[in-house]
Amino acid sequence: MGCIARLGCLILLVCLAIGAWFTRATWLPKITGKPVVTSAAPGWEPLTPEAGAAGKKKLDELARPSGPVFTNLSATEVASYVFQTVARTIPAQADSAEAAVIGDALFVRAVVPVREIAGTGVLGPLAGLLNDRERLQLGGTFHVIRPGLSEFEVREIKLRDFKVPTGAIPRLLQQLSHGNRPDGVAPNALAVTTPPSLADVRIANGKVTLYKSTTGAEQ
């Protein structure tokens, strides 16, 4: 009985410790005088014209000879600028467009009409499992190809919860971008017009960092 009692006390202490951990944001600041900082899950933000304008402004500032050597854009700023203004990949009939940086990739998703895409046969048997409108999600990263031209390399495409086969990604992107593919852009990528001064793009820690070339800046 003593052993059982001790085991019961141990379980009780473990439960109390777990409860104290999950409620620490309430009681810990009263002891330390400092707020509790917890790590948040990757957040999705809506794509808006305002975010696109903010992204363009930062790009314009980066392009100035006297501008910064690098600038940070949020997921929604870069996605709103690229997918609503430059690449125009998201159909006009789309809604609930959002973006997030997860790991080292930018993800964009929106509810889109898939009937036209399914009608081309690019989705194969997957087309028969989809409704007229489904959530389309693209995930990938950016590469600077040459001054004035970059690409968004798409690593993953999902329609609802179905992952599009890797081999079908180029055909699906061609359908979404209406065949607009300058020389040098990979088959699994979308062309993105960028300032000639842009030298590199890196994605990490919830943001997209753009770096200016010291030789390609506008004069």
PyMOL commands that set and color helices and strands:
alter all, ss='L'
color gray80, all
select helices_A, chain A and resi 2-22+24-32+49-63+75-86+115-119+124-129+166-177
alter helices_A, ss='H'
color red, helices_A
select strands_A, chain A and resi 45-46+70-74+95-102+105-113+133-146+149-159+162-163+189-193+198-204+207-212
alter strands_A, ss='S'
color yellow, strands_A
deselect
rebuild
show_as cartoon
